Amino acid sequence: MKTQQVQVTDVAALSAKLAAVSDAAKANLVLVFGAPKLLKVDSVFAQLQAACPAAIIVGCSTAGEIT
């Protein structure tokens, strides 16, 4: 099993970060954690699906986070 972590604070940076992930296209599972306002942006999941087409994508918000 191989794991990798990507952290972004701006949706605009997501595409570039995903491009830098080795073997992203081979991913089986992607876990997404994020602020509710970021997860509501349609392009987030579209970018994840494009980078990891074979993966099951599961996400949840970090509601209750201290900001």
N, C-alpha and C positions, 0 to 999 in steps of 0.2 A: 504494500500500500504506500502511496506517495501522497503527501499533503503539501499544500501551498496556501499562503495567506496574502490577500490583497486588501489594503486599507485605503479608502479615499474619503475625502470630506466634501468633494464637489463632483457632481455627476459628469461634468465636462472632462474630468481627468480619468474617468472609468475606462474609456476605450483604450487609451494609451497604456494604462496599467494592465489591462487584460491582454493586450498584444505582447507584453513582456513576460507573461506567464508561459513557461515551457510546457508543452503537451496539453494545453488547455482544451484542445479539440478532442482529446482522449478522456476527458473527465467523465466520471460516472455520476458524481453527486456534487452539487454546489450548494453550500449553506450560506445564506445571506442574512446579515443582521444590520439593521440601520434605523435611522430616525424616521418616524412616520412620514414626514414631509418629503424625504428623499425617496422612499419606497413608492410613493404615489406618482413619481415621474415615470411615464410610460417607457421612456427610452432605457431605463435601468434594466428591465427584464429583457428587452429586445437586444440590448448589447450583450447581456449574459448568454442568451440563447444563440446569438451569432458566434460568440467566442467558444462556447461549449455546447455544440449542437446535440451531442449524445447524452448530455447530463440531465438528471432529474434536478430541478432547481426548487429549493425549499427556502422560504424566508420568513422572518418575523421582525417586528419592530422592537426597538429598544425603549418603548414607552416606559416612562418612569425614570428615565435617565436624568442625572443631575447635569444641568448645563450652565 
